[in-house]
């Protein structure tokens, strides 16, 4: 891999979300002492990602700064349980985060008054939604934030398809009807499957995501690049930032690359939130650059530590 994510250094753990087993990796500080109590961070991966990718990279870095950091696979995805497989359901994804907090508060070495949460891309949108209703999360940060509800209604950045939502929901209706009549589940890809699928109409973010997920840069066997078409009605009905104005006085941090074509998601969330809030812009970085490129990740980690240390 070009940008090694350190996932092998995390300890495999399992925690419950209702009756499902959720697979995680927990990263502990240097010179860890289980008689002490540490601040902790829950880290949520992007749509299509798994815990061994950028969420573990950030978890490893934060653990070096004295945090207990937990990366995990979303239910229905990766090594976590859940049927149907490859469901991308925003409500379920937010409950995953609450369940991760449930797990952290059960650990005697975690200070329950110093639990933060962060996520990357769609994981940031889910995290910023989770803090709206889980008061145990004392602060939250979004890295390259993405609102999956907005993109399900309006399309990806740079994509201009008339009546996008209507066409999307027509595909969902056809898929659900087929499956109800005994047909095989229908899936879409998160990113292009191969370089040959990329053309002049492919959005910038899709090109970047292909290079990250589908090449040696950071491909991983359990990141299978597919999700149920029938997920899209749930996505389209969802608003990541619905009650973000209610988070105050707990602080929010938005980290975004200056070249990110997804910048408008961050601006939307920031504008709808109340103080204390902050945007930290990484000069020269794109959306996916913040996933793993050392020259940018190092800047982001320093900012995250400064932010979460104030809890």
Secondary structure, 3 states (H helix, E strand, C coil): CCCCCCHHHCEEEEEEECCEEEEEEEECCCCCCCCCCEEEEEEECCCCCCCCCHHHHHHHHHHHCCCEEEEECCCCCCCCCCCCCCCCCHHHHHHHHHHHHHHHHCCCCEEEEEEEEEEECHHHHHHHHHHHHCCCCCEEEEECCCCHHHHHHHCCCCCCCCCHHHHHHHHHHHHHHHHHCCCCCCEECCCCCCHHHCCCCCCHHHHHHHHHHCCCCCCCCCCCCCEEHHHHHHHHCCCCCCCHHHCCCCEEEEEEECCCCCHHHHHHHHHHCCCCEEEEEECCCCCCHHHHCHHHHHHHHHHHHHHHCCC
